Amino acid sequence: MADRMAQGTVRDEMEAIAAATTTKPPRLRRRTVVLDDGHRVGLSVCGEGVPLVMIHGVIAEGMLYARTLRRLAGAGFKVIAIDSAGHGRTAGLGRKGWTWEAYIDLHEQVLDHLGIERAVFVGHSMGGRVVVELAARNPERAIAVLPVNAAIGGLWDQLTGAARYVPFLFPLGIGLLVTDTAIGALQGRKQMGALARLTAPSLAQRVRELPSLPAAIFATATAKGSLDRLRALGHADVPVMVLHGDRDLTIWFTNARQAAEAAGGTLVRIEGGLHSWLLEDADSLPAVIGSLLDGVLGEALAERTPSIDVCYGPEALALTIDRPVSKPYQLEPSHNWRIEPLTPTPS
């Protein structure tokens, strides 16, 4: 890779990749890998450049975000969306699926298997909590962490802690998520057909893994200490950019501010955004990340990544899975946003 591109900053390399070939964003391709312990994991992959690892929300899969992620590949990212345990084409964890740590262990194994040594981590909802935990365990691996409407924050920790003793909070939370999703589906109804087509190929697998979903929901809802993980990221100088819709009915916006303050990171308020705003409009998340590339995310790349090559280990599998590249085109996001740098709160 280095032989093909002129020497320069990692942004220069990304821009060279983005300008290299066609005018349309590449399509994500479904791939399946088998880890050393025999666990089957589904991936959705496209592009070339700095690894951008995406973890989806509960009851979703990586391919569901394809229309958004292929646009990010056009900006010089190697997009790798991982299906979490019991989702998409990834096998469940059995009894271990009731423990939060098992999900983090699995994602670590996937990164090791693919030879990804540094990446930008993006996670939605449950996946936002996963990427925070992954980066807190491996701060040297994180170029930046972008939790999107993530299951993090002080109020979230308090509510999930209380749910252990007040059982009705679980169905209440699920009811709010269903309501939020229904409103989002109405607002983004033009996208529903495309989303259905994207997930159809893995429908049979998802039906087989339905028994794993209650464990995943329980593990996410009872995971402890998100503020501690965020403070650890702040102490390790890992850039954290918390993206959150300010009309999220499931994980209230207050949590996003608490999370960004704990990490001493950046808060991005998505005005009018519900819990799954990034699925309602394929251009919005790439446009937000584009604005961050011109600011704090671009600075993180410059400070933490001297070149794209250091992001991959020797003979990394991630480099050979898929290599189509594309040229960015004009984004037309339907959401507005505000970026607010924050200072850390005392631990």
N, C-alpha and C positions, 0 to 999 in steps of 0.2 A: 504493500500500500504506500509506504513512504517513498518508494522509488518513483511512483507515478505522479506524486504531487510535489510542488515546490516547497522548500523549507519555509516555515513561518509559524505564526501562532495557530492554535487549534481552530480558531474562528476562520482563519484563512483557509485551512484545510476543509472545513465544513462548507465554506462558500464555494470552493473549487469543486467539491462533490456535487453541490446543488446545481451548479452551472454546467455540469459535464454533459448531460445528454438531453432527455426529452422534456416536453412541456407539460406532461400529465403526471400526477403522482402515481407511484407504483402501487400495485395491489398487495395486500397482505397475503401471505401463503401459510396454510396450515402445515405444521410439522409436529411430529411426535418423537420424543427422545425417551430412552429407557436408562434410568440412573443405575449406578453400580449395584444398588440393592434391589434392582428389579422393578422399581416404581415407575409407572408409565406417566409421562407428563406431556400435556399438549401445549404447543407454542403457536403464536401467530407472528410472523416475521416479515420485515421488508426493509429496504434501504441499505445504506452504507454510511459509516462515519462513527461519531461518538455514540456509544450504546445508550439508548433510552429504554429503561426497563419499566414496563407498565404492569400494574397489578389491579385487577378489576374489583368491582363490588360484589357483595353477596348475591347469590342467585343469578350471576352474570357469567361471562367468559371473555377472554381477551378479544376474540373476533367481533364481539358486539361493538367494540370501539373502532372498528377497521376504518371507517370513513374519516374519522379524526386522525388516527395514527398514520395513515398513509400520507396525509398532508404534512405531518411532522417529519416523515422520512424525506420529504422534499426540501427540508431545511438543513440537511446534512447529518441526520441522526440515523443510526442503525436501530430500528424499533423492534423490541422483543417483548411481546405481551405474553405473560405466563398465565396459564389456567391454574387457579389454585386447587387444592385438594378437593375432590368431589364436585368439581365444576368443569364444564367444557369436556375436554378429552383426558383430563387428569384423574387417575384413580383416587378413591377415597383413602382415608387414613385408618379406617376401622375404629377400634376403641380409642386410639391415640387422638382421633379427630375431636374429642371433647376437650383437649388441652391446647391452649393457645400456642405454647412453645413448639408444638409439633408442626404447625403451619410455617413458623419462621425457619425451623430446621429444614423443612422441605425446600423452601425458596433458596436458602443458602446452598443446598446441594445442587440445585439447578444452576445457579450462578457458577459454582465450581465446575460442574460438568461442561458448561458452555465456554469456560475459560474467560469469563468476564471479570476483570480486575478493578475497573473503575466504571461508574455509570452515573447518569442522571436518573434518579428514581422518581417515578410518578405513580401515585396510587389513588384510586377512587373509593370512598366509603370504607369498607373493610380493608381494601387494598391500601388505602392511605395509612391505616394503622400498621399494616404489614411493612410498608417501606420505612416508616419511622423506626420500627423495631429492628429491621435489617440494618439500617444505617447506624443506629445506636450500638449495635453489636460490632459493626465493621466500619467505623468512621473513615478509615483510610480508603474505603471502597466507594464512598459517596462523593461525587462531584457536587451534587446538590440534591435536595429532597423536596418534592412538590406534592404534599398531601392535598387532595381535592375533595372537599366535603367529607372529610375523613372522620372516622370514629375515634377522635382524640379531643382533649380539652378537659379542664378541671370540672366543669359541670357534667360532662359526659362520664367522667370517672365516678363522680358522686352518684349519679343516677344508676349506673350499672352496678355499683357497689350496693346500693339500696335494693336493686332488683333481686338480689340473693335472698332478701328477707321479706320483700313485698312482691309476691309472684305476679300480681296483675300488671306490673310495669312491663313485663315481656310482651304480652299481647297488645298492650297500649302502644308500645314502640313499633311493633309490626303493623298495627293499624295505621299509625301515622306514616309509616313508609309506604304502605299500599295507597293511602290517600295522596301522598306527595307524587308517587309514581303515576297514578291515574290523572292527576292534574297535568303533570309533565307530558303524558302521552297525548292528552288533548291539545296542549300547546304545540307539541312537535309531531302532530299526527301525520304530516307529510313524510316524516322519517320512518314511520312505523313499518311500512312495507319493506323498506331497505333493511331495517334491523331484523325483521323476521327472516328475510332471505339469508342474512349473514349467519344466523344461529341455527338455521334448519339442518345443515349437514351434521351437526353434533347432537341433534335432538334425541336420537336413540340412546347415545351414551349418557346424556344428562338424565334421561328417564331412569336408566339403570342405577345412576348414582344419587337419585333422590333421597334415599335413606341417610346419606351423608350430610344433607343440608341442615337438619336440626342441630347437629353437632357443630357445624361451622358457625351458625348463628349464635349458639350458646357460647362457643369459645370466644367469638368476637365481643359479645356483650358482657363477658365476665373478665376480659383481659384487664389487668391492673396497671396503674402507674404511667399513663401516657405522658403526663407532665414531667415525670422523672426522666423519661427517655428523651424528651425534647430539650430539657435542660442539659442533659449529657451531650446532645448534638451541639448546643450552643457553646459548651465548655470546650468541645473538640474543634470549634470553628468551622463546623459543617454548615453551609448556607441552607437555610430552610425558607421556603416560600409557600405559605399556606393560602390556597385558593378556595374560596367558599361562597356559595350563593347566599345572599342575605335573606332569602325567603324559604330556606330549607326547613321543612316541617319535622324532619326526623332528627337531624343533628343541628341544633340551633346555632346561629351565627356567633353567639357569645363564645362558644367553644373555640371557634377559629381565632378570635382575638386572644383568648387565653393561651392557645397553643403557640401562636406567633410570638407573643410576649415571652413565654417560657424559653423559647429557643433563641430569642433576640433576633428574630428573622423578619420576614416581609409578609405583610397581610395583603392579599388581593381580594377585594370585595367585588363579587359578581352581582351587579345590580339587578334585582328581580329574579335572581337565579334560584331554582328549586334544587332538590337533592341531586338530580341527574341532569343538570343543565348542559353538560358536555355531550350528552346523547341527543338532546333536542336540536342542536345545531352543530354540524361537523366542523365549521370554521372557527367557532369561538375559542376553544382551547388552543389550537395552533396560533391564533392571533394573540392571545394573552401571552403564550410562551414566546412568541416573536418579540413582543414588547419587553419581556424580561431578558431576552437575549441582548437587547440594546442597553440593558442596565445590569441588575444584580446577577442574573444568570450568566450573562456574558463575562462579568468580572470573575465569577466562580470558575468558569472554564479557563480563563486566563491564569488564575492563581493556582488551580489545583490540577491542571492537565496540560503539560507542555506540548503534547502531540497526541493524535489519535492512537498511535501505535501502543502507547503505554496503557491503554484501556483494555488490552487483550493480552492473555498469556501466550506462550509459544504454541503454535499450531492450534489456536483456539477454534473449537467447533463453531462458535458463533460467527466466525468470519466466512465459513463455507456453507452455512445453511441456506442463505439467500443473498443475492447481491445486486438487485436492480436499483438504479438510482433515478432521480428525477429532478426537475427544475421547479422551484416554487412558482405558484401562480397567484393571482389576486384573490386574497381572502375577503369574504364579506360576512363578518360575524354579526349575529343578531343581538348579542349581549354587549352592554357597556361594563367597564370595570374601573376600579380605582386602586392604585398601588400605594401602600402605606408602610414604610420601614418602621420597625418597632425596636425598642430597647429591652433587654432581658429583665424579667421580674426577679426579685430575690428568691433564692431557693428556700 
